[in-house]
Amino acid sequence: MSIAQVLADSGDNRSLIKAFSTMTSLEDGWEPLEFPKIERYSRYRLVEDDGEQVVEATTDNSASGLIARVSVEPGESLTLRWRWKVSNVFEQGDARKKNGDDYPARIYIAFEFEPEEAGFFERARRKTVEVVFGEELPGNALNYIWANRLPKGDIVANPFTETTVMVAVNSGSQRVGEWVTVERDIVADYKEAFGRKPPKLAGVAIMSDSDNTGESATAWYGDIQLIRP
């Protein structure tokens, strides 16, 4: 079944993430994810590939994404399943370094902020951002990445912030140009990354970025499924 499913805490099987294969436009269930001080945005469009509609992402010294806003209790187990393909990895890509923190393809899972787990200065910083920009920031995040140097299976903190953890689900150029299917247990990954159970999911995003390395790549994203076992 290619239609993405998100089973909400109520268990009513209602889809909360719009499947790319069923979208009539990029605004149909997803919205742009853009960042301050980034002047060049990656480009996203719906295309046909191997008989199915997917999202094509092109990044060229740029960064931005597409995000589906959700509010889902993860429970004891929550499976994320998707397929993707990339044209190349980045020669300068390195998940452990700020100047290498770029990926031809990544899936970003944002969780709700947990104020009881944050220190005073973090809470103050977030409140300032909310007042200035009028938007509440998410809490911790998991990033599932197609890495360059980071070995497949490794989990490391993002070089810019410890609230974001990078999980290498593919690595290197061995399967470049092929569709690859990935499946992860979000709850298990969050526990390994942060040492506790996850709060509610706040969003699921795709992102192809190259603003730190200045390189370029194209990625294709198939339907993303969020499924209770």
N, C-alpha and C positions, 0 to 999 in steps of 0.2 A: 504494500500500500504506500503510495507516494505522498498522500496528503498528510501534512504535519499534524500531530496530535499533542495537545497539552491536557492532561487530566488534572483538573483543579482539585482542591482539597475536598470539595463536595462529592467528587467521584462521578460527576454527571457526564463525563466524556466530551464536554464541550470544548472545541478547539479554541485556544487563546492565542496561538501563533498562526498567522496566515501562511499557508504553504506557497512557496514561490511558484510552483507549477500551476496554481489556480489564480494567481494575481492578474488583475487587468492593468495595474500600474504599480510603480514602486511605492506610491502613497497608500496602497491598499493593505493596511495593517502594519506597515512599517513607516519609520520617519528618519530623517537625516540625523546622524550623530556627528557633531562638529565640535571643535575645540578652540579655545582662545589662543591667539597668537599664531595660528596655523593659517597661512595665506593661500596655500594650494590644497584643494580637496581632491580626493580620489573620486573616480567616476563609476557609477553603477547603472546598469541597464538590464532589462529583461531580454533574453535571447533564447533561441532554440539550440539545444545540443543533444545529439543522439536521440532525437524524437521527444524530448521533454523540455519544458520551459524552466530555465534556471536564471540565476543572477550572475552577470559578468561584471567583475570589478577590475578596474585598471588604475594602477598607482604609478606615479612618476614624480619622485621627490615631493610626495603629497601624503595627506592623512585625513581620513574621515571614515564614517561607517554608516550602517543602517541598523536601527534598533526597533525591536518590538517590546513595548512596555507591558509588563505582566505583574501579577501579584499572586504568587503560588507558594503554598506551604510545601517544603520539600519532603516532609515525612521521614521515614526510615530509609527510603531508597527512591531515587529519581533518575531515570535513564535519559541521557541526551544522545541522540543518534543523528548523524548527518553524512553527507558525501560531498567531497570537494575535489578540485583539480587545480594545479598551478602550472604556469608556463616555465617558471624558474625559481630558484632560491636566490637570496642576496649574498654576493661574495663577501660583503662586509658585515653581514648579519651575525649578531652575537647577543643572545638573550641575557647575558650577564653584564653587558656594558651599555651605558647610555647611548653612545654613538652607534651601537649595533642593534638597538631595540626596535627593529622593523621586521615585518613578516609579510610575505605575499598573501597569506591567508591566516585569519584567526577568528575564533568565536569567543565572544566576551560575555561572561555571565555575571551580572551585577546583582548584589544582594542588598537588602535594606540595612540602613545604618543601625548599629547597636550602641546607643550612647553609654550604656552601663559598662561596655568593654573598652571605651575610649578614655584617654586622659583629658585633663582640663584644657590644655592648649589645643588639642585636636577638636574638642567640642567648640572652643572659642573660634577657631579658624573656620570651621564649617558654618557657624552662625553668621560670621562676617560675609562669607560667600553667599549665603541665603539672602541676607539683607541687601547686598549689592546687586546680585543677579536675579533675585526673586525665584530661585530654584533650589530645591533640596538635593544635595549630593547623595549618591548611593554610598553604601558601606564597602565591605570587602568585595573583591572580584576574583574570579577564575578566568584565565585566558588560555584557551586551547589553541596551540600554535603549530604552524608548519615551520619548524626551526631550520637553521642552517648548521650551526656547530653543536648546539645542545642535543645530547643523545636522546633518542626516543625513550619516553618513560620518565625522564628526569623532571622534577618539580623544583623551581627556584623562585625566589622573590624577584619582582620587577626591579630593575636598577634605579628607577625613579621613586618608587614608593613600596613600602612593605605591606600595604593594604591590598596589593594586587600580586597574584602569584601566577607564574607562567608554567603551563603543563605542555611538554613536547609530545604531541600525539603522532606527528610525522617529523622526520628529520632528513636533511640532505636531499640530493637530486635523484636518488635511485628510482623514485616513482613519479618524477616530473612528467607531466603530460598525460597521466592516467587518472581516471576517477578512483578515488579511495574512499571507502566507507569506514567511519569511526563511530565507536560507541563507548560512552563513559558513564559511570555512576557519579553524579554530581555530589551526592551526600558523602560518599567515601572519599572523593577527591578533596572536598572542603575540609573534612576532618583531618586528613593527612596534611593539608596545607596550613590550617589555622588551629588545629588541636581541639576543636569543639564542633558541635552540631551547627549546621547553617541556619540562619534566619530565612524569612521569605525571600524568594527571588523577586527582583525589581525590574529586570530586563534581560533580554537575550539579543546580542548584536553580532553582526559580521563586520569585519574591518580588514582592509588591505592597506598597508601604510609603508611609506618609504622616506619619510621626512628627515630621519636621522642619518641614513646611509646615502640618500640622494639617488638611489637606484630605481629601477622600474620593473614591473611585472604585471601579469594578468592572472586573475583567479576566477574560478567558476564555483558557485555554491548551489548545491541542490537543496531539496526540502530538508528542513530541520524539524526533528521530532523530539518532543519532551514527553516521556511516557512513564507512568507508574507500572512497576512489574506486576 
